[in-house]
């Protein structure tokens, strides 16, 4: 049908955008979506429709409408973990309001967990580490350290640079209750050498290493251990 062809062409245009209000997709996810779109798969079209409504593209007939975005994200979520992750983002940012018996963070966690558990999704391996990192980050802000550690470790082991970075500093923090300098050093090196780590985060690591504060704390910790 002509309408599907138009949507397909428009969808490819969306996928080629960068630096816009649209969600920045991993290059592998973009390719998966392009392949799905070329096969006229409905879930891919639903994802693009959701993203258009979320960003608001009235020029092409997509009003900014979070409820419609939610509807199409959920529709495509059976095959696309990115859609489930996007719903989690919308709750976390306040774009969507949770039920009265829940909170934005708890509802976001629910959707991020759905993304990590969607093993049948074509982009599961790509989104799983990102969603795990997001869950760990939320738990960290709520000072639920054991849960934060578990999900950040999962994200870090799956290669998420943000998880590796955050986990390293969590393990270096004496107030975390799980301080482990050896593991902190290990993850800080892994994070620093991860090509996906931002320049800003690398600068923070360099400053942290230059000051030597972590080495002083490590030495103090070792002395206390010997005294005991």
SULNORHU-V714088 format. One record per helix or strand of 2 or more residues. SS is the DSSP state (a for helix, b for strand). FROM is the first residue (numbers start at 1). TO is the last residue. If there is no record, write none. Layout:
# SULNORHU-V714088
SS	FROM	TO
SS	FROM	TO
This chain:
# SULNORHU-V714088
a	2	15
a	27	38
a	42	55
a	58	60
a	66	76
a	81	93
a	104	117
a	124	141
a	145	157
a	161	172
a	181	192
a	199	211
a	213	227
